[in-house]
Structure formats: C-alpha cells, structure tokens
Amino acid sequence: MKLITAIIKPFKSDDVRESLQELGINGMTMTEVKGFGRQKGHTELYRGAEYVIDFLPKAKIEIAVADEIVEQAIEAICRAANTGQIGDGKIFVTALEQTVRIRTGEIGNDAL
C-alpha cells in the first residue's frame, strides 16, 4: 500500500477527485494549505501599497491506494491537475505500513 500526497492548485481539486473516482478510488482527504516552491509567491497592489504574497493557496490531497494502482492514480492526478503553468504542484508517494478500518476492523488492502 502507498500513501499518495498531491499538492495542487485549489481550482483543480474537483477535476482530480473526478479523475480518481473514474479509477474506482472513492476515499480521499483534502486540506487547504499554503506554500510555495519555484513560484516564490508574487506581489499584489492593495490601496496603493505593494504586498509580497510568499505563501500561495494550494490544495493537499491524500489518498491511500493498493500497490497495483499507484501508477494509474499518479497519471490520473497529473492529467487532471496539469495547467501547463508554473505552480501546478507536486506528488509524493510514501509506503504505508498498515491500514485499519476502525468500524469493521478490516486490515491492509481490505481497509482501503
């Protein structure tokens, strides 16, 4: 099992959710976060004063998937989140030691 964490532009979160649902992935967690990478933020003008916005709004999506569909999930996220512009985001994949469904006690892939 793997935990896929994707940091994407917030307006692409619905597209990513729909793309993952087409693969049969129904469970996910989405968090509104702020951050920056190569974008390094931007400046805005407000009432004549210039402000530097260092941390940009992003959406963080986390999904737990079986090893067999990791690559498909990554491709679906990339396809749905891509705008071709700087700041499209990143995907991180980490190993999951164990998963337990609290309600039923199911363990491993059965709990996904």
Phi, psi and omega in degrees: 000149179228152172253119178257124177244122180242130174253116187227173174290137186303323183287353178264358186297321178294321178297318179294316179302313180297319180297319179289325178296327177297333176278351183094010177269112185254335183262133176202161174239132177238133180233139173277122183230172175231146179182183176204157176229240179292339179300321181058029177074196179201174177251148177229152178255124180226116180051044176083354179253142180266129180241140176265123177259101182282314184259121182263147179292135178222166173246134178250119180249131178236129177224143174256128183225160174288152182305327185294335184246013181301310183296321178297320180294318179298315179298319180296318179295313181300315181297317184282328186268349185287127172244347184083002181254159176299143179092013179296333173122192182218158175235132177241136179239126179231152179286143176252125179288314187205148174227135180227127172276116187299316185298316187254343183083006178299148185233150175071217182300330179297332181280346180286000000 
